[in-house]
Amino acid sequence: MIAAGLAVTAVFGAAAEVSDADLRVQLGQARAWLLRHPADGTNAPARRERMAAIQAAGDRLSALDYRDYARSWETNAPLADLLEARHPVLGYLRDAIEGALGEIRRTQVREGLAVWFIYNMGYVFKTPRTCFGIDLDGRGVERLAPELDFLLNTHEHGDHVHEPLFRAMLAQNKPVVTRWYPGSLLVSQSTNLVFGEVLIRTDLGDHHLEQPRQRDNMLMFEVDCGPSANHAVIYHSGDGNNIDKIRPAKPVGLFILHTSVGMSVPDAVRHVKPKMTFVSHVMELGHSPLPPHAWRWPYDTAFEVIRDLPGWEATVLTWGERWLAPGTSLQRELPE
């Protein structure tokens, strides 16, 4: 376990020795500001500055502590509560996910597409006619099962999977699309699926192009959200790292891809030509924050890989944030 009270850097722009109590205050201030100032193409530097508090809190958490936390969700809720109280970043993550779950339930989309970033590569998408998720993971996300019409999963790695949500969806006879999970709709090749007005096309991607056993082991999803969403098209490439296998058939409105698995993000964006890109798989706490770098990319890395792209074409979200596709309008939110 990494001891509390270590020196941390770049909390609101300055290196500082920050107590856990002070860091929790900064985290609360950062989250409130980020929720009031969603990514709009003009405020990336200010958002990045606030995100430094989340980064500092995350840097204090070891991968082993996060794995203990994730293992406790189903089997030992008191331990999960204790770890959230002990580690500021886990308390922040809990509040972010809880806030998003409540907002997803309350939000009614009149036209267009609303998107919530939950964790890692996990997103919820809501239109006037449907609500679905891709690669959802996090404590309590199984409570979304009543809201979701279907669930898509790119691959079986634990940071992209929440089996309690799989089970809850299947218990309600709702489709779960995977390559691997028993009882789900198994897809192992490029195919087309239809759920209501939503059209889905799958591509097969490579998790690691240079490793033969890691090829063709990734589902990548092109989702046309239908007429009520102005035919917004999402392309979610999971952890795919082979740019040649990312082959959208329609103009992409929202491209979701991994920060760095050996594929150049700017090259992938130029290849896909989306209207907006979400650079994801950032701050995945189950991977080590210590050198040598082991798959937990910091926010600064994500911002650096898109530094030459216009802010209105690529952004980095934090846990629990909502983004509205251009042309989206919402009805009045339902009460709690």
C-alpha positions in Angstrom: 0.0 0.0 0.0 1.3 3.5 -0.8 1.4 5.6 2.3 -0.9 8.6 2.6 0.6 12.0 2.8 3.3 11.5 0.2 4.4 14.5 -1.8 2.3 14.9 -4.9 2.7 17.2 -7.9 0.6 19.5 -10.0 -2.4 19.8 -7.7 -4.1 22.9 -9.3 -0.8 23.6 -11.0 1.7 23.5 -8.2 3.8 20.8 -6.4 2.7 20.5 -2.8 2.7 18.3 0.3 -1.0 17.7 0.6 -2.8 15.8 3.3 -5.6 13.3 2.4 -8.1 15.7 4.0 -6.9 18.6 1.9 -6.8 16.5 -1.2 -10.5 15.4 -0.6 -11.4 19.1 -0.5 -9.5 19.7 -3.8 -11.2 16.7 -5.3 -14.6 18.0 -4.4 -13.8 21.4 -5.8 -12.4 19.8 -9.0 -15.4 17.6 -9.6 -17.9 20.5 -9.0 -16.0 22.6 -11.5 -15.7 19.9 -14.1 -19.4 19.1 -14.0 -20.1 22.8 -14.5 -17.6 23.2 -17.3 -18.0 20.2 -19.7 -15.5 19.9 -22.6 -16.5 22.5 -25.2 -13.3 22.9 -27.3 -12.2 26.1 -25.5 -11.5 25.0 -21.9 -9.0 22.2 -22.1 -6.2 24.0 -20.2 -8.6 24.8 -17.3 -10.0 21.3 -17.2 -6.5 19.8 -17.3 -5.6 22.0 -14.3 -8.5 20.7 -12.2 -7.8 17.1 -13.3 -4.4 17.3 -11.7 -6.1 16.8 -8.3 -7.6 13.5 -9.5 -4.2 12.5 -10.9 -2.5 13.3 -7.6 -5.0 11.2 -5.7 -4.7 8.4 -8.2 -0.9 8.4 -7.9 -1.3 7.6 -4.2 -3.2 4.4 -4.9 -1.4 1.2 -5.6 -2.7 -1.3 -8.2 -3.0 -3.9 -5.5 -5.2 -1.7 -3.4 -7.5 -1.1 -6.4 -7.7 -4.8 -7.1 -8.6 -5.5 -3.5 -11.3 -2.9 -3.8 -12.7 -4.4 -7.1 -12.7 -7.9 -5.6 -14.7 -6.6 -2.5 -17.6 -5.1 -4.5 -19.7 -8.3 -4.5 -18.3 -10.2 -1.5 -17.3 -7.7 1.1 -19.1 -4.4 0.9 -17.8 -3.2 4.3 -14.2 -3.5 3.0 -15.2 -1.6 -0.2 -16.6 1.2 2.0 -13.5 1.2 4.2 -11.2 1.5 1.1 -13.3 4.3 -0.3 -13.0 6.1 3.1 -9.2 5.5 3.2 -8.2 6.4 -0.3 -9.4 9.8 -1.6 -9.4 8.7 -5.2 -11.7 5.8 -4.5 -14.1 8.1 -2.7 -14.0 10.4 -5.7 -14.6 7.5 -8.1 -17.6 6.3 -6.0 -19.2 9.7 -6.0 -18.6 10.1 -9.8 -20.2 6.8 -10.6 -23.1 7.3 -8.2 -23.7 10.8 -9.7 -23.7 9.4 -13.2 -26.0 6.5 -12.4 -28.5 9.0 -10.9 -28.2 11.4 -13.9 -28.7 8.6 -16.4 -31.9 7.6 -14.7 -33.2 11.1 -14.6 -32.2 12.3 -18.0 -34.7 12.2 -20.8 -33.4 12.9 -24.3 -35.7 14.8 -26.5 -33.5 14.5 -29.6 -29.9 13.4 -30.2 -27.5 11.5 -28.0 -26.3 11.9 -24.5 -23.1 10.1 -23.4 -21.8 9.4 -19.9 -18.2 8.3 -19.2 -18.2 5.8 -16.4 -14.6 4.4 -16.1 -11.7 3.3 -18.3 -13.4 2.4 -21.6 -16.9 2.2 -20.2 -19.6 4.5 -21.5 -23.4 4.8 -21.4 -25.3 6.1 -24.4 -28.9 7.4 -24.2 -31.2 8.6 -27.1 -35.0 9.3 -27.1 -35.6 5.6 -27.9 -32.9 3.6 -26.2 -30.1 3.4 -23.6 -27.1 1.1 -23.9 -23.6 0.6 -22.6 -20.2 -0.5 -23.8 -17.4 -2.0 -21.6 -19.0 -0.9 -18.3 -17.1 -1.6 -15.1 -17.3 -0.1 -11.7 -18.8 -0.6 -8.3 -22.6 -0.7 -8.5 -23.0 -0.4 -12.3 -25.2 -3.5 -12.2 -27.9 -1.2 -10.9 -28.0 0.2 -14.5 -29.6 -3.1 -15.8 -33.2 -1.7 -15.6 -32.1 1.4 -17.6 -30.1 -0.4 -20.3 -31.7 -2.1 -23.4 -28.5 -3.9 -24.4 -24.9 -4.1 -23.4 -21.8 -4.5 -25.7 -18.4 -5.8 -24.6 -15.2 -5.5 -26.6 -13.2 -8.3 -24.8 -12.8 -10.2 -21.6 -10.1 -8.3 -19.7 -11.3 -7.4 -16.2 -11.0 -3.7 -16.7 -13.7 -3.9 -19.4 -16.0 -6.3 -17.7 -18.5 -6.2 -14.8 -20.0 -9.7 -14.5 -22.7 -8.6 -12.0 -24.1 -6.4 -14.8 -23.9 -9.2 -17.3 -25.9 -11.4 -15.0 -28.4 -8.7 -14.2 -29.0 -8.0 -17.9 -29.4 -11.7 -18.8 -31.7 -12.2 -15.9 -34.0 -9.6 -17.4 -33.6 -11.2 -20.9 -31.7 -8.2 -22.2 -29.0 -8.8 -24.9 -25.4 -8.9 -23.9 -22.9 -9.1 -26.8 -19.5 -10.6 -26.1 -16.9 -12.8 -27.6 -16.8 -15.1 -24.6 -19.4 -14.9 -21.8 -21.7 -17.9 -21.4 -25.3 -17.1 -22.1 -24.5 -13.9 -24.0 -24.9 -13.3 -27.7 -21.5 -14.7 -28.8 -19.9 -12.9 -31.8 -16.6 -14.0 -33.2 -16.6 -12.5 -36.6 -17.6 -9.3 -38.4 -21.4 -9.1 -38.3 -24.4 -6.8 -38.2 -26.9 -6.6 -35.3 -30.2 -4.6 -34.9 -31.7 -3.6 -31.6 -34.8 -1.5 -32.2 -33.7 1.5 -34.3 -30.0 1.0 -33.5 -27.8 -0.6 -36.1 -24.6 -2.2 -35.0 -21.7 -3.4 -37.2 -18.8 -5.3 -35.6 -15.2 -5.4 -36.7 -12.5 -7.7 -35.3 -9.5 -6.0 -33.9 -6.1 -6.9 -32.5 -5.3 -6.2 -28.9 -1.6 -6.5 -29.7 -0.7 -6.7 -33.4 2.8 -8.0 -32.7 1.6 -11.0 -30.6 -0.1 -13.8 -32.7 -2.4 -14.9 -29.8 -3.6 -11.3 -29.4 -4.9 -10.9 -32.9 -8.6 -11.0 -33.9 -9.5 -11.1 -30.2 -11.2 -7.7 -29.9 -14.7 -6.7 -31.0 -14.9 -3.1 -32.2 -18.4 -1.6 -32.5 -19.8 0.8 -35.1 -23.2 1.9 -33.7 -25.7 4.0 -35.7 -28.0 5.2 -32.9 -31.0 5.7 -35.2 -33.2 8.5 -36.5 -34.2 9.8 -33.0 -30.5 10.4 -32.4 -30.0 12.1 -35.8 -28.2 8.9 -36.8 -25.3 9.7 -34.6 -22.6 7.1 -35.3 -20.2 5.8 -32.5 -17.1 3.8 -33.2 -15.7 2.1 -30.1 -12.4 0.4 -30.8 -11.8 -1.1 -27.4 -8.1 -1.9 -26.9 -7.6 -2.4 -30.6 -4.2 -1.4 -31.8 -4.3 -2.2 -35.5 -5.3 0.9 -37.4 -5.9 -1.1 -40.6 -8.7 -3.1 -38.9 -10.6 0.0 -37.9 -12.9 0.4 -40.9 -16.0 2.4 -40.3 -18.6 2.1 -43.0 -20.4 5.4 -42.1 -19.1 8.9 -41.2 -18.3 8.7 -37.4 -19.6 11.3 -35.0 -17.9 9.9 -31.9 -14.7 7.9 -31.9 -13.6 6.2 -28.7 -10.1 4.7 -28.6 -7.3 3.7 -26.3 -4.7 6.3 -25.3 -1.8 4.1 -26.3 -1.6 0.4 -27.2 1.0 0.9 -29.9 -1.3 2.8 -32.3 -0.8 6.5 -32.9 -3.9 8.4 -31.7 -3.5 11.3 -34.2 -3.0 8.8 -37.1 -6.1 6.9 -36.0 -8.1 10.1 -35.8 -6.9 11.1 -39.3 -7.8 7.6 -40.5 -11.4 7.6 -39.1 -12.1 11.4 -39.5 -14.6 11.6 -36.7 -16.4 14.8 -35.6 -15.3 14.1 -31.9 -12.7 11.7 -30.3 -12.7 10.6 -26.7 -9.2 9.5 -25.7 -9.9 6.7 -23.1 -8.3 4.0 -21.0 -6.8 6.8 -18.9 -6.2 6.4 -15.1 -7.1 2.7 -15.0 -6.3 2.2 -11.4 -5.8 -1.6 -11.6 -2.5 -1.0 -13.4 0.5 0.3 -11.6 1.2 4.1 -11.4 4.9 3.4 -10.8 7.7 3.1 -13.4 8.3 1.2 -15.5 5.1 2.3 -16.9 2.5 -0.5 -16.8 -0.7 0.7 -18.6 -2.0 3.3 -16.2 -1.7 6.4 -18.4 -2.0 9.8 -16.7 -4.2 12.5 -17.9 -1.2 14.5 -19.1 -0.3 11.7 -21.5 -3.8 11.7 -22.9 -3.7 15.5 -23.4 -0.3 15.3 -25.0 -1.3 12.7 -27.6 -4.1 15.1 -28.8 -2.2 18.3 -28.4 -2.1 18.9 -32.2 -5.8 18.2 -32.7 -8.4 21.0 -32.3 -10.1 21.0 -28.9 -13.5 20.7 -30.5 -12.4 17.5 -32.2 -10.8 15.6 -29.4 -11.0 15.6 -25.6 -10.3 13.8 -22.3 -13.2 13.2 -19.9 -13.2 12.4 -16.2 -15.3 9.8 -14.5 -19.0 10.5 -14.3 -19.0 13.3 -16.9 -21.8 13.8 -19.4 -21.3 14.9 -23.0 -24.1 15.9 -25.5 -23.7 15.3 -29.2 -24.2 18.4 -31.3 -27.9 19.0 -31.9 -29.0 17.1 -28.7 -31.8 18.5 -26.6 -33.0 17.2 -23.3 -36.4 17.3 -21.6 -36.7 18.4 -18.0 -34.9 16.0 -15.7 -37.0 13.6 -13.8 -37.0 14.0 -10.0 -34.9 11.8 -7.8 
